[in-house]
Amino acid sequence: MMEKNSTQEQLNREIIQKALANSAHDFTLFFEQAFRQDVAWTIAGHGPVARTYHGLKDLFDNAEAELFRRFAQPLAVKTLGVWADGNEVFARIQSSTVAIDDKPYRNEYMYIMIMQDGKVISGIEWLNLNAYYDIISRINLPEFK
């Protein structure tokens, strides 16, 4: 167990709060600002995208790209809360945008992120995968890789 350092805990919380604020109008910026390139990121749940991704490229190529291709506008986020405990930072987030079929897309997330040297090195995300799979199946696009 990591010994608590309240100064580092506060700094970790502030890093995530700032990255979320900076990405309020385009959620992709959050990952670019807060995550290490070699992050180990788990999407919890069931189905094709629920697994652990090794690096931002793996995450974006195999989970995010297909989702974001279906948006008519960038994904906006609202931060509902950010908390820290040692090197773990917890964030509750809501997202919204309009899909290319003019229907709304909304989701909610709970992230637990492990921080090291001011960056997220690993974590887990809970979200409404039904909303994710709905937009993927509803909007058919040509194969993308």
ROSE-4610 file (N, C-alpha, C; in Angstrom, 1 decimal, always signed):
// ROSE-4610
residu = [M/M/M/M/M/M/E/E/E/K/K/K/N/N/N/S/S/S/T/T/T/Q/Q/Q/E/E/E/Q/Q/Q/L/L/L/N/N/N/R/R/R/E/E/E/I/I/I/I/I/I/Q/Q/Q/K/K/K/A/A/A/L/L/L/A/A/A/N/N/N/S/S/S/A/A/A/H/H/H/D/D/D/F/F/F/T/T/T/L/L/L/F/F/F/F/F/F/E/E/E/Q/Q/Q/A/A/A/F/F/F/R/R/R/Q/Q/Q/D/D/D/V/V/V/A/A/A/W/W/W/T/T/T/I/I/I/A/A/A/G/G/G/H/H/H/G/G/G/P/P/P/V/V/V/A/A/A/R/R/R/T/T/T/Y/Y/Y/H/H/H/G/G/G/L/L/L/K/K/K/D/D/D/L/L/L/F/F/F/D/D/D/N/N/N/A/A/A/E/E/E/A/A/A/E/E/E/L/L/L/F/F/F/R/R/R/R/R/R/F/F/F/A/A/A/Q/Q/Q/P/P/P/L/L/L/A/A/A/V/V/V/K/K/K/T/T/T/L/L/L/G/G/G/V/V/V/W/W/W/A/A/A/D/D/D/G/G/G/N/N/N/E/E/E/V/V/V/F/F/F/A/A/A/R/R/R/I/I/I/Q/Q/Q/S/S/S/S/S/S/T/T/T/V/V/V/A/A/A/I/I/I/D/D/D/D/D/D/K/K/K/P/P/P/Y/Y/Y/R/R/R/N/N/N/E/E/E/Y/Y/Y/M/M/M/Y/Y/Y/I/I/I/M/M/M/I/I/I/M/M/M/Q/Q/Q/D/D/D/G/G/G/K/K/K/V/V/V/I/I/I/S/S/S/G/G/G/I/I/I/E/E/E/W/W/W/L/L/L/N/N/N/L/L/L/N/N/N/A/A/A/Y/Y/Y/Y/Y/Y/D/D/D/I/I/I/I/I/I/S/S/S/R/R/R/I/I/I/N/N/N/L/L/L/P/P/P/E/E/E/F/F/F/K/K/K]
num = [1/1/1/2/2/2/3/3/3/4/4/4/5/5/5/6/6/6/7/7/7/8/8/8/9/9/9/10/10/10/11/11/11/12/12/12/13/13/13/14/14/14/15/15/15/16/16/16/17/17/17/18/18/18/19/19/19/20/20/20/21/21/21/22/22/22/23/23/23/24/24/24/25/25/25/26/26/26/27/27/27/28/28/28/29/29/29/30/30/30/31/31/31/32/32/32/33/33/33/34/34/34/35/35/35/36/36/36/37/37/37/38/38/38/39/39/39/40/40/40/41/41/41/42/42/42/43/43/43/44/44/44/45/45/45/46/46/46/47/47/47/48/48/48/49/49/49/50/50/50/51/51/51/52/52/52/53/53/53/54/54/54/55/55/55/56/56/56/57/57/57/58/58/58/59/59/59/60/60/60/61/61/61/62/62/62/63/63/63/64/64/64/65/65/65/66/66/66/67/67/67/68/68/68/69/69/69/70/70/70/71/71/71/72/72/72/73/73/73/74/74/74/75/75/75/76/76/76/77/77/77/78/78/78/79/79/79/80/80/80/81/81/81/82/82/82/83/83/83/84/84/84/85/85/85/86/86/86/87/87/87/88/88/88/89/89/89/90/90/90/91/91/91/92/92/92/93/93/93/94/94/94/95/95/95/96/96/96/97/97/97/98/98/98/99/99/99/100/100/100/101/101/101/102/102/102/103/103/103/104/104/104/105/105/105/106/106/106/107/107/107/108/108/108/109/109/109/110/110/110/111/111/111/112/112/112/113/113/113/114/114/114/115/115/115/116/116/116/117/117/117/118/118/118/119/119/119/120/120/120/121/121/121/122/122/122/123/123/123/124/124/124/125/125/125/126/126/126/127/127/127/128/128/128/129/129/129/130/130/130/131/131/131/132/132/132/133/133/133/134/134/134/135/135/135/136/136/136/137/137/137/138/138/138/139/139/139/140/140/140/141/141/141/142/142/142/143/143/143/144/144/144/145/145/145]
x = [+0.8/+0.0/+0.9/+0.5/+1.3/+1.0/+2.1/+1.9/+1.3/+0.3/-0.4/+0.5/+0.5/+1.1/+0.1/-0.4/-1.6/-1.2/+0.0/+0.4/+0.3/+0.8/+0.7/-0.7/-1.5/-2.9/-3.6/-3.4/-4.0/-3.6/-2.3/-1.8/-2.4/-2.5/-3.1/-4.6/-5.3/-6.7/-6.8/-5.9/-5.9/-5.5/-4.6/-4.2/-5.4/-6.2/-7.3/-8.4/-8.7/-9.7/-9.4/-8.1/-7.7/-7.8/-7.4/-7.5/-9.0/-9.9/-11.3/-11.9/-11.5/-12.0/-11.5/-10.2/-9.7/-10.3/-10.9/-11.5/-13.1/-13.6/-15.1/-15.8/-15.2/-15.8/-15.3/-14.3/-13.7/-13.0/-13.7/-13.2/-11.9/-11.6/-10.3/-9.1/-9.3/-8.2/-7.8/-8.8/-8.5/-7.5/-7.6/-6.7/-5.3/-5.2/-4.0/-3.2/-4.0/-3.3/-3.0/-3.9/-3.7/-3.1/-3.1/-2.7/-1.3/-0.6/+0.7/+0.4/+1.2/+1.0/+0.9/+1.6/+1.6/+0.6/-0.4/-1.4/-2.0/-2.3/-3.1/-4.5/-5.5/-6.8/-7.8/-8.7/-9.7/-11.1/-11.8/-13.2/-14.0/-14.7/-15.4/-16.7/-17.1/-18.4/-18.3/-19.2/-19.2/-19.3/-18.9/-18.9/-17.6/-17.5/-16.3/-15.3/-15.8/-14.8/-14.5/-15.1/-14.8/-13.6/-12.5/-11.2/-10.2/-8.9/-7.8/-7.1/-6.9/-6.1/-4.7/-3.7/-2.3/-1.8/-2.0/-1.5/-2.7/-2.5/-3.6/-3.9/-2.9/-3.1/-4.1/-3.8/-4.7/-6.1/-6.3/-7.6/-8.3/-7.7/-8.3/-8.6/-7.6/-7.8/-8.9/-9.1/-10.0/-11.2/-11.4/-12.6/-13.2/-12.3/-12.8/-13.0/-12.2/-12.3/-13.7/-14.2/-15.5/-16.6/-16.5/-17.5/-17.4/-16.2/-16.1/-16.4/-16.2/-16.5/-18.0/-18.8/-20.3/-20.8/-19.9/-20.4/-20.3/-21.3/-21.4/-20.6/-20.4/-19.7/-18.8/-17.8/-16.9/-17.8/-17.3/-18.0/-17.7/-18.7/-18.6/-18.8/-18.1/-18.2/-18.4/-19.1/-19.4/-18.8/-18.0/-17.4/-18.4/-18.8/-19.7/-18.9/-17.7/-16.9/-15.6/-14.5/-13.2/-12.7/-12.2/-11.8/-10.4/-9.6/-8.3/-8.1/-7.4/-7.0/-5.6/-4.6/-3.2/-3.0/-2.5/-2.2/-3.4/-4.5/-5.8/-6.6/-7.1/-8.0/-9.3/-10.4/-11.8/-12.5/-13.1/-13.8/-15.2/-16.2/-17.5/-17.8/-18.2/-18.3/-19.6/-20.2/-21.3/-20.8/-21.3/-20.9/-22.2/-22.0/-23.1/-22.6/-23.3/-23.0/-24.2/-24.1/-25.1/-24.4/-25.1/-24.5/-24.8/-24.1/-24.3/-25.7/-26.5/-27.9/-28.8/-28.3/-29.0/-29.6/-29.3/-29.8/-28.8/-29.3/-28.3/-27.6/-26.3/-25.6/-25.2/-25.5/-25.2/-24.6/-23.7/-23.2/-22.7/-22.5/-22.0/-20.8/-19.8/-18.6/-18.2/-17.6/-16.9/-15.5/-14.5/-13.1/-12.4/-11.5/-10.5/-9.2/-8.4/-7.1/-5.9/-4.9/-3.7/-2.7/-2.2/-1.3/+0.1/+1.0/+2.5/+3.1/+3.9/+4.6/+3.7/+2.5/+1.5/+0.7/+0.8/+0.1/-0.7/-1.7/-2.5/-1.7/-1.3/-0.6/-1.4/-2.6/-3.5/-4.9/-5.9/-7.2/-8.3/-9.5/-10.7/-11.8/-12.6/-13.7/-15.0/-16.0/-17.4/-18.2/-19.0/-19.9/-21.1/-22.0/-23.2/-22.8/-22.4/-22.0/-23.2/-24.4/-25.6/-25.6/-25.4/-25.3/-24.3/-23.1/-22.0/-22.4/-22.9/-23.2/-24.4/-25.3/-26.5/-26.0/-25.2/-24.7/-23.9/-23.1/-22.2/-23.1/-24.2/-25.0/-26.0/-26.4/-27.4/-26.9/-25.6/-25.0/-24.0/-24.3/-23.4/-22.5/-21.2/-20.1/-19.2/-18.5/-17.6/-16.5/-15.9/-14.8/-13.7/-13.2/-12.2/-11.1/-9.9/-8.7/-7.5]
y = [-1.2/+0.0/+1.2/+2.2/+3.4/+4.3/+4.9/+5.8/+7.1/+7.6/+8.8/+10.0/+10.8/+12.1/+13.1/+13.9/+14.8/+15.8/+16.3/+17.2/+16.6/+15.4/+14.7/+14.3/+13.9/+13.6/+14.8/+15.9/+17.2/+17.5/+17.4/+17.7/+16.8/+15.5/+14.5/+14.9/+15.3/+15.7/+16.9/+17.9/+19.1/+18.9/+18.0/+17.6/+17.1/+16.2/+15.6/+16.6/+17.5/+18.5/+19.5/+19.9/+20.8/+20.2/+18.9/+18.2/+18.1/+17.8/+17.7/+19.0/+20.1/+21.4/+21.8/+21.5/+21.8/+21.0/+19.9/+19.1/+19.1/+20.1/+20.2/+20.2/+20.8/+20.8/+19.8/+19.0/+18.0/+17.0/+15.9/+14.9/+14.2/+14.2/+13.6/+14.3/+15.6/+16.3/+15.8/+15.3/+14.8/+13.7/+12.7/+11.6/+12.1/+13.0/+13.6/+14.3/+15.0/+15.8/+15.0/+14.0/+13.4/+12.0/+11.3/+9.9/+9.8/+8.8/+8.4/+7.7/+7.7/+7.0/+5.5/+5.0/+3.5/+3.1/+3.9/+3.6/+2.2/+1.6/+0.3/+0.7/+0.7/+1.2/+0.1/-0.1/-1.1/-0.5/-0.9/-0.6/-1.8/-1.6/-2.6/-3.0/-4.2/-4.6/-5.8/-5.9/-7.0/-6.5/-7.4/-7.0/-6.8/-6.4/-6.3/-5.3/-4.2/-3.1/-3.3/-4.2/-4.3/-5.2/-4.6/-5.3/-4.3/-4.7/-3.9/-3.5/-2.2/-1.6/-1.3/-1.5/-1.3/-0.1/+1.1/+2.3/+3.0/+4.3/+5.2/+4.8/+4.4/+4.0/+2.8/+1.8/+0.6/+1.1/+1.9/+2.4/+3.1/+4.1/+4.9/+4.1/+3.2/+2.5/+1.4/+0.8/-0.3/-0.1/+1.1/+1.4/+2.8/+3.8/+5.2/+5.6/+5.2/+5.7/+5.4/+4.2/+3.8/+4.6/+4.9/+5.8/+7.2/+7.8/+9.2/+9.5/+8.5/+8.6/+8.9/+8.5/+8.6/+9.9/+10.8/+12.1/+13.2/+14.0/+15.2/+16.4/+16.3/+17.3/+16.6/+17.4/+16.8/+16.4/+15.4/+14.9/+15.9/+16.6/+17.5/+16.7/+17.2/+16.5/+17.5/+17.0/+17.8/+17.0/+17.6/+16.9/+17.0/+15.8/+15.8/+15.7/+15.3/+15.2/+14.6/+15.0/+14.5/+14.3/+13.1/+12.8/+12.1/+12.2/+11.5/+10.8/+9.7/+8.9/+8.3/+8.9/+8.5/+8.8/+7.7/+7.9/+7.6/+7.3/+7.0/+8.3/+8.6/+9.7/+9.1/+9.5/+9.1/+10.3/+10.0/+11.1/+10.6/+11.3/+11.0/+12.1/+11.6/+12.5/+12.1/+13.2/+13.0/+13.5/+12.8/+13.3/+13.5/+14.3/+14.5/+15.1/+14.7/+15.2/+14.8/+15.2/+14.8/+13.8/+12.8/+11.8/+12.3/+11.6/+12.1/+11.8/+11.0/+10.8/+11.8/+12.8/+13.9/+13.5/+12.3/+11.8/+12.1/+12.4/+12.7/+11.4/+11.6/+10.6/+11.1/+10.4/+10.7/+9.5/+9.8/+8.7/+9.2/+8.3/+8.7/+7.7/+8.2/+7.4/+7.6/+6.5/+6.6/+6.0/+6.9/+6.5/+6.4/+5.3/+5.2/+5.2/+6.2/+6.4/+6.3/+5.5/+5.5/+6.4/+7.3/+8.4/+8.1/+8.5/+8.5/+9.6/+10.4/+11.5/+12.5/+12.7/+13.6/+13.1/+11.8/+11.2/+10.0/+9.6/+8.4/+7.3/+6.3/+5.1/+3.9/+3.9/+2.8/+3.2/+2.4/+2.7/+1.9/+2.1/+1.4/+2.4/+2.1/+3.0/+2.2/+2.7/+2.2/+3.2/+2.7/+3.5/+2.7/+3.4/+2.7/+2.2/+0.9/+0.3/+0.1/+0.1/+0.0/+1.2/+2.4/+3.6/+3.5/+3.0/+2.8/+1.9/+0.7/-0.3/+0.1/+0.9/+1.4/+2.3/+3.2/+4.1/+3.4/+2.4/+1.6/+0.8/+0.2/-0.6/+0.2/+1.4/+2.2/+2.9/+3.3/+4.1/+3.2/+2.7/+1.8/+2.7/+2.5/+3.2/+2.2/+2.6/+1.8/+1.4/+0.2/-0.3/+0.8/+1.0/+2.0/+1.4/+1.6/+1.2/+2.0]
z = [+0.0/+0.0/+0.0/-0.8/-0.9/+0.3/+0.8/+1.9/+1.4/+2.1/+1.6/+1.7/+0.7/+0.6/+0.2/+1.2/+0.9/-0.2/-0.3/-1.3/-2.7/-2.8/-4.1/-4.5/-3.5/-3.7/-4.2/-3.6/-4.1/-5.5/-5.8/-7.1/-8.1/-7.8/-8.8/-9.1/-8.0/-8.2/-9.1/-8.8/-9.6/-11.1/-11.3/-12.7/-13.5/-12.9/-13.5/-13.7/-12.7/-12.8/-13.9/-14.0/-15.1/-16.4/-16.6/-17.9/-18.3/-17.3/-17.6/-18.0/-17.3/-17.7/-19.1/-19.4/-20.7/-21.8/-21.5/-22.5/-22.5/-21.8/-21.7/-23.0/-24.1/-25.4/-26.4/-26.0/-26.8/-25.9/-25.6/-24.6/-25.0/-26.3/-26.7/-26.1/-25.8/-25.2/-23.8/-23.1/-21.8/-21.8/-22.7/-22.8/-23.2/-24.2/-24.6/-23.5/-22.6/-21.6/-20.3/-20.0/-18.7/-18.7/-19.8/-19.9/-20.5/-19.9/-20.6/-21.9/-22.8/-24.1/-23.9/-22.9/-22.7/-21.5/-21.3/-20.3/-20.5/-19.4/-19.4/-18.9/-19.8/-19.6/-19.8/-18.8/-18.9/-19.0/-20.0/-20.1/-19.5/-18.4/-17.7/-18.4/-18.2/-18.8/-19.7/-20.7/-21.6/-23.0/-23.9/-25.4/-25.9/-27.2/-27.9/-27.4/-26.8/-26.4/-24.9/-24.2/-22.8/-22.6/-22.3/-22.2/-21.7/-21.5/-21.2/-22.4/-22.6/-23.7/-23.3/-24.1/-23.8/-24.6/-24.1/-24.8/-25.4/-25.5/-26.1/-27.5/-28.3/-29.7/-29.7/-28.9/-28.8/-28.4/-27.4/-27.0/-28.1/-28.7/-29.8/-31.0/-31.4/-32.7/-32.5/-31.3/-31.2/-30.3/-29.8/-29.1/-29.4/-29.3/-29.5/-30.9/-31.9/-33.2/-33.9/-33.7/-34.3/-33.7/-32.4/-31.7/-32.2/-32.2/-32.5/-34.0/-34.9/-36.3/-36.5/-35.5/-35.7/-35.1/-34.6/-34.0/-35.1/-35.0/-35.9/-35.3/-34.0/-33.2/-32.2/-31.7/-30.6/-29.4/-28.7/-27.5/-26.3/-25.8/-24.7/-23.4/-22.4/-21.1/-19.9/-18.9/-17.7/-16.6/-15.8/-14.6/-13.4/-12.9/-11.8/-10.4/-10.5/-9.2/-9.5/-8.8/-8.8/-7.4/-7.1/-5.7/-5.8/-4.8/-4.8/-3.5/-3.6/-2.4/-2.7/-2.2/-2.5/-4.0/-4.7/-6.1/-7.0/-6.4/-7.2/-7.3/-8.5/-8.7/-9.3/-8.7/-9.2/-9.8/-11.0/-11.7/-12.1/-11.9/-12.4/-13.5/-14.7/-15.9/-16.6/-17.2/-18.2/-19.5/-20.6/-21.9/-22.8/-23.8/-24.8/-26.1/-27.1/-28.5/-29.3/-30.6/-31.6/-32.6/-32.9/-33.9/-35.3/-36.2/-37.6/-38.2/-37.4/-37.8/-37.1/-36.5/-35.8/-34.5/-34.0/-32.7/-31.6/-30.4/-29.3/-28.9/-28.5/-27.8/-26.4/-25.4/-24.0/-23.3/-22.4/-21.6/-20.2/-19.3/-18.0/-17.7/-17.0/-16.7/-15.3/-14.8/-13.5/-13.8/-13.6/-13.9/-12.5/-12.4/-11.3/-12.0/-11.8/-12.5/-11.5/-11.8/-11.0/-11.7/-10.8/-11.3/-10.9/-11.8/-11.5/-12.2/-11.5/-12.2/-13.0/-12.4/-13.0/-14.2/-14.5/-15.6/-15.2/-15.9/-15.6/-16.3/-15.4/-16.0/-16.2/-15.4/-15.6/-15.0/-15.3/-14.7/-15.3/-14.8/-15.2/-15.4/-16.4/-16.7/-16.8/-16.1/-16.2/-17.0/-17.9/-18.7/-19.1/-19.7/-20.3/-21.6/-21.6/-22.9/-23.8/-23.3/-24.2/-25.1/-24.6/-25.4/-26.5/-26.1/-27.0/-28.2/-27.8/-28.8/-29.6/-29.1/-29.8/-31.0/-30.8/-31.8/-32.9/-32.4/-33.3/-34.3/-33.7/-34.6/-35.4/-34.9/-35.5/-36.7/-36.7/-37.8/-38.5/-39.6/-40.4/-41.2/-41.0/-41.7/-42.4/-43.5/-44.1/-43.1/-43.4/-42.5/-42.4/-41.2/-40.9/-40.1/-40.6/-39.8/-40.1]
